Amino acid sequence: MAIELPDDLIALETRAWAEIQAGQLTVDTAAAVHEAVTALAGETGLSRYDVEMELKRAVRHAEG
């Protein structure tokens, strides 16, 4: 399933992923991603889980 992800959400997840890899994920960053994913799910009628999995796939596995 392809979900159209807004650029600002991709940027947030990219920041969160960089923080995770550095061992420095902040509560603020994690909360911002969660809130944005939840908002997009509500706007599109998709499940939050599906939106989050598509986002992680797009950011964390972009090369593969």
DSSP file (Angstrom, degrees, kcal/mol; ACC not computed):
  #  RESIDUE AA STRUCTURE BP1 BP2  ACC     N-H-->O    O-->H-N    N-H-->O    O-->H-N    TCO  KAPPA ALPHA  PHI   PSI    X-CA   Y-CA   Z-CA
    1    1 A M              0   0    0      0, 0.0     2,-0.6     0, 0.0     0, 0.0   0.000 360.0 360.0 360.0 124.9    0.0    0.0    0.0
    2    2 A A        -     0   0    0      2,-0.0     2,-0.5     3,-0.0    52,-0.0  -0.851 360.0-169.3 -98.0 123.9    1.5    3.3   -1.0
    3    3 A I        -     0   0    0     -2,-0.6     2,-0.7    47,-0.1     0, 0.0  -0.941  25.7-122.8-112.6 131.5    0.6    6.2    1.3
    4    4 A E        -     0   0    0     -2,-0.5    -2,-0.0     1,-0.0     0, 0.0  -0.640  31.9-161.1 -76.0 113.9    1.4    9.8    0.2
    5    5 A L        -     0   0    0     -2,-0.7     2,-0.0    49,-0.1    -1,-0.0  -0.836  16.0-121.7-101.1 129.1    3.5   11.1    3.0
    6    6 A P    >>  -     0   0    0      0, 0.0     4,-2.0     0, 0.0     3,-0.6  -0.349  21.4-119.2 -67.2 149.3    4.0   14.9    3.5
    7    7 A D  H 3> S+     0   0    0      1,-0.2     4,-2.4     2,-0.2     5,-0.2   0.847 112.4  56.5 -57.4 -37.3    7.5   16.3    3.3
    8    8 A D  H 3> S+     0   0    0      1,-0.2     4,-1.9     2,-0.2    -1,-0.2   0.856 107.2  48.9 -67.5 -32.6    7.3   17.6    6.9
    9    9 A L  H <> S+     0   0    0     -3,-0.6     4,-2.4     2,-0.2    -1,-0.2   0.899 110.7  50.0 -71.2 -40.4    6.4   14.2    8.2
   10   10 A I  H  X S+     0   0    0     -4,-2.0     4,-2.3     1,-0.2    -2,-0.2   0.905 110.3  51.2 -62.3 -40.9    9.3   12.6    6.3
   11   11 A A  H  X S+     0   0    0     -4,-2.4     4,-2.2     2,-0.2    -2,-0.2   0.900 109.6  50.1 -63.8 -40.8   11.6   15.3    7.7
   12   12 A L  H  X S+     0   0    0     -4,-1.9     4,-2.5     2,-0.2    -2,-0.2   0.933 112.6  45.6 -62.6 -46.4   10.4   14.6   11.3
   13   13 A E  H  X S+     0   0    0     -4,-2.4     4,-2.8     2,-0.2    -2,-0.2   0.862 110.2  55.1 -67.1 -34.6   11.0   10.8   10.9
   14   14 A T  H  X S+     0   0    0     -4,-2.3     4,-2.1     2,-0.2    -1,-0.2   0.920 110.0  46.4 -62.6 -43.0   14.4   11.5    9.3
   15   15 A R  H  X S+     0   0    0     -4,-2.2     4,-2.3     2,-0.2    -2,-0.2   0.923 113.1  49.3 -63.4 -44.4   15.4   13.6   12.4
   16   16 A A  H  X S+     0   0    0     -4,-2.5     4,-2.6     1,-0.2    -2,-0.2   0.911 110.4  50.4 -62.3 -42.2   14.1   10.9   14.7
   17   17 A W  H  X S+     0   0    0     -4,-2.8     4,-2.5     2,-0.2    -1,-0.2   0.898 110.0  50.1 -64.4 -40.3   15.9    8.1   12.9
   18   18 A A  H  X S+     0   0    0     -4,-2.1     4,-1.6     2,-0.2    -1,-0.2   0.910 111.8  48.3 -63.2 -41.6   19.2   10.1   13.1
   19   19 A E  H  <>S+     0   0    0     -4,-2.3     5,-3.4     2,-0.2     4,-0.5   0.893 110.8  51.1 -65.6 -39.9   18.6   10.7   16.8
   20   20 A I  H ><5S+     0   0    0     -4,-2.6     3,-1.3     4,-0.2    -2,-0.2   0.939 109.7  49.3 -61.8 -47.0   17.9    6.9   17.3
   21   21 A Q  H 3<5S+     0   0    0     -4,-2.5    -1,-0.2     1,-0.3    -2,-0.2   0.820 112.7  47.8 -63.4 -30.6   21.1    6.0   15.5
   22   22 A A  T 3<5S-     0   0    0     -4,-1.6    -1,-0.3    -5,-0.2    -2,-0.2   0.483 114.2-118.1 -86.4  -3.8   23.1    8.4   17.6
   23   23 A G  T < 5S+     0   0    0     -3,-1.3    -3,-0.2    -4,-0.5    -2,-0.1   0.804  88.5 105.4  71.2  29.5   21.5    7.1   20.8
   24   24 A Q      < +     0   0    0     -5,-3.4    -4,-0.2    -6,-0.2     2,-0.2  -0.040  36.1 155.6-133.7  32.4   20.0   10.5   21.5
   25   25 A L        -     0   0    0     -6,-0.5     2,-0.2    -5,-0.1    -9,-0.1  -0.444  31.6-147.4 -63.3 128.8   16.3   10.3   20.6
   26   26 A T     >  -     0   0    0     -2,-0.2     4,-2.4     1,-0.1     5,-0.2  -0.646  19.8-123.4 -97.5 156.4   14.4   13.0   22.6
   27   27 A V  H  > S+     0   0    0     -2,-0.2     4,-2.8     1,-0.2     5,-0.2   0.887 113.0  56.4 -61.4 -39.3   10.9   12.8   23.9
   28   28 A D  H  > S+     0   0    0      2,-0.2     4,-2.2     1,-0.2    -1,-0.2   0.918 109.1  44.6 -61.1 -44.3   10.0   15.9   22.0
   29   29 A T  H  > S+     0   0    0      2,-0.2     4,-2.2     1,-0.2     5,-0.2   0.940 114.7  48.1 -66.2 -46.7   11.1   14.4   18.7
   30   30 A A  H  X S+     0   0    0     -4,-2.4     4,-2.4     1,-0.2    -2,-0.2   0.908 113.3  48.3 -60.0 -42.6    9.3   11.1   19.4
   31   31 A A  H  X S+     0   0    0     -4,-2.8     4,-2.8     2,-0.2    -1,-0.2   0.886 109.0  53.3 -66.3 -39.1    6.2   12.9   20.4
   32   32 A A  H  X S+     0   0    0     -4,-2.2     4,-2.2    -5,-0.2    -2,-0.2   0.911 111.2  45.9 -63.4 -42.4    6.3   15.1   17.3
   33   33 A V  H  X S+     0   0    0     -4,-2.2     4,-2.7     2,-0.2     5,-0.2   0.944 113.3  49.5 -64.6 -47.2    6.5   12.1   15.0
   34   34 A H  H  X S+     0   0    0     -4,-2.4     4,-2.5     1,-0.2    -2,-0.2   0.920 112.3  47.6 -58.4 -45.7    3.7   10.3   16.9
   35   35 A E  H  X S+     0   0    0     -4,-2.8     4,-2.4     1,-0.2    -1,-0.2   0.903 113.0  48.1 -63.6 -41.5    1.4   13.3   16.8
   36   36 A A  H  X S+     0   0    0     -4,-2.2     4,-2.4    -5,-0.2    -2,-0.2   0.895 112.4  48.5 -68.0 -39.8    2.0   13.9   13.0
   37   37 A V  H  X S+     0   0    0     -4,-2.7     4,-2.5     2,-0.2    -2,-0.2   0.930 112.6  48.5 -64.1 -45.3    1.4   10.2   12.2
   38   38 A T  H  X S+     0   0    0     -4,-2.5     4,-2.2    -5,-0.2    -2,-0.2   0.896 111.5  50.3 -62.1 -41.1   -1.8   10.2   14.2
   39   39 A A  H  X S+     0   0    0     -4,-2.4     4,-2.4     2,-0.2    -2,-0.2   0.929 111.2  47.6 -63.6 -45.8   -2.9   13.4   12.5
   40   40 A L  H  X S+     0   0    0     -4,-2.4     4,-2.3     1,-0.2     6,-0.3   0.911 110.7  52.1 -63.5 -41.3   -2.3   12.0    9.0
   41   41 A A  H  X>S+     0   0    0     -4,-2.5     4,-1.9     1,-0.2     5,-0.7   0.922 111.1  47.7 -59.9 -43.4   -4.1    8.8    9.9
   42   42 A G  H  <5S+     0   0    0     -4,-2.2    -1,-0.2     1,-0.2    -2,-0.2   0.888 112.8  48.5 -64.7 -39.1   -7.1   10.8   11.1
   43   43 A E  H  <5S+     0   0    0     -4,-2.4    -1,-0.2     1,-0.2    -2,-0.2   0.847 120.5  35.8 -69.2 -34.3   -7.1   13.0    8.0
   44   44 A T  H  <5S-     0   0    0     -4,-2.3    -2,-0.2    -5,-0.2    -1,-0.2   0.620 101.8-123.5 -97.3 -14.8   -6.8   10.0    5.6
   45   45 A G  T  <5 +     0   0    0     -4,-1.9    -3,-0.2     1,-0.3     2,-0.1   0.558  69.0 130.7  80.4   7.4   -8.9    7.5    7.4
   46   46 A L      < -     0   0    0     -5,-0.7    -1,-0.3    -6,-0.3     2,-0.2  -0.474  67.4 -93.1 -87.0 163.5   -6.0    5.0    7.4
   47   47 A S     >  -     0   0    0     -2,-0.1     4,-2.0     1,-0.1     5,-0.2  -0.498  26.2-127.4 -74.8 148.6   -4.8    3.2   10.5
   48   48 A R  H  > S+     0   0    0      1,-0.2     4,-2.7     2,-0.2     5,-0.2   0.881 110.9  57.2 -60.3 -38.4   -2.0    4.9   12.5
   49   49 A Y  H  > S+     0   0    0      1,-0.2     4,-2.6     2,-0.2    -1,-0.2   0.924 106.2  47.9 -59.3 -47.1   -0.1    1.7   12.2
   50   50 A D  H  > S+     0   0    0      2,-0.2     4,-2.2     1,-0.2    -1,-0.2   0.904 112.8  48.4 -63.2 -41.4   -0.2    1.6    8.4
   51   51 A V  H  X S+     0   0    0     -4,-2.0     4,-2.3     2,-0.2    -2,-0.2   0.937 113.1  47.9 -63.6 -45.9    0.9    5.3    8.2
   52   52 A E  H  X S+     0   0    0     -4,-2.7     4,-2.6     1,-0.2    -2,-0.2   0.907 111.7  49.1 -63.7 -42.2    3.8    4.7   10.7
   53   53 A M  H  X S+     0   0    0     -4,-2.6     4,-2.3     2,-0.2    -1,-0.2   0.901 112.0  48.6 -65.5 -40.4    5.0    1.5    8.9
   54   54 A E  H  X S+     0   0    0     -4,-2.2     4,-2.4    -5,-0.2    -1,-0.2   0.899 111.8  50.5 -64.6 -40.0    5.0    3.3    5.5
   55   55 A L  H  X S+     0   0    0     -4,-2.3     4,-2.3     2,-0.2     5,-0.3   0.934 111.5  46.7 -63.6 -47.0    6.9    6.2    7.0
   56   56 A K  H  X>S+     0   0    0     -4,-2.6     4,-2.6     1,-0.2     5,-0.6   0.898 112.1  51.2 -63.5 -39.8    9.5    4.0    8.5
   57   57 A R  H  X5S+     0   0    0     -4,-2.3     4,-1.2    -5,-0.2    -1,-0.2   0.921 111.4  48.1 -61.0 -44.1    9.8    2.1    5.2
   58   58 A A  H  <5S+     0   0    0     -4,-2.4    -2,-0.2    -5,-0.2    -1,-0.2   0.877 123.8  30.0 -66.2 -39.1   10.3    5.4    3.3
   59   59 A V  H ><5S+     0   0    0     -4,-2.3     3,-0.6    -5,-0.1    -2,-0.2   0.916 126.2  37.0 -89.4 -48.2   12.9    6.8    5.7
   60   60 A R  H 3<5S+     0   0    0     -4,-2.6    -3,-0.2    -5,-0.3    -2,-0.1   0.707 127.7  32.7 -83.5 -19.7   14.8    3.8    7.1
   61   61 A H  T 3<<S+     0   0    0     -4,-1.2     3,-0.3    -5,-0.6    -1,-0.2  -0.013  76.1 123.7-126.0  30.0   14.8    1.7    4.0
   62   62 A A  S <  S+     0   0    0     -3,-0.6    -1,-0.1     1,-0.2    -2,-0.1   0.838  77.1  48.9 -61.0 -35.3   15.0    4.3    1.3
   63   63 A E              0   0    0      1,-0.2    -1,-0.2    -4,-0.2    -2,-0.1   0.813 360.0 360.0 -75.6 -29.4   18.2    2.8   -0.2
   64   64 A G              0   0    0     -3,-0.3    -1,-0.2    -4,-0.1    -2,-0.2   0.449 360.0 360.0 -89.7 360.0   16.8   -0.7   -0.3
